[in-house]
Amino acid sequence: MTGLAASLAAAVSFPADGVLVYSSLCVGEEDAGGDKVVLIRDPDGVTAVYWRTEGAILAPLLAFGPADVKVDERKGRISLRFVDPEIGPAAGTYVLDGTITDDELTVSSNVAGALRMPRVRAFEAQLPKCRG
């Protein structure tokens, strides 16, 4: 695959006004697992909402504006910066940086390490069961 073909294969089709959902959230017998990122684009830019788990699904974090949400659709790159308002920026900053395609979000987190979230195109009434 040539460099141009590879970069086009990595691109994401993000509607001018719309929502993309990527999620690995699941529920177990005792605890939840996974992560979820929702990207919302409107005329003012892109807003990101991030859910993460630590035994339970934690309150969502928000990121918006060009300093905190960077999506390069042509190169398939994404960088998101969230600050937990309860902890503050010194210890509560989450940075997700990696690739975005039409099928998945693959990022490295400064807190949780490598994260892979498949794109969710149809919504179920319940979260899937966590595997082993």
Stockholm file with secondary structure:
# STOCKHOLM 1.0

chainA/1-132         MTGLAASLAAAVSFPADGVLVYSSLCVGEEDAGGDKVVLIRDPDGVTAVYWRTEGAILAPLLAFGPADVKVDERKGRISLRFVDPEIGPAAGTYVLDGTITDDELTVSSNVAGALRMPRVRAFEAQLPKCRG
#=GR chainA/1-132 SS CCHHHHHHHTCCCCCSSEEEEEECCEECSSCEECEEEEEEEETTEEEEEEEEBSSSBCCCEEEESTTTEEEETTTTEEEEEEECTTTCTTTCEEEEEEEECSSEEEEEETTTEEEEEEBCCSCCSSCCBCCC
#=GC SS_cons         CCHHHHHHHTCCCCCSSEEEEEECCEECSSCEECEEEEEEEETTEEEEEEEEBSSSBCCCEEEESTTTEEEETTTTEEEEEEECTTTCTTTCEEEEEEEECSSEEEEEETTTEEEEEEBCCSCCSSCCBCCC
//
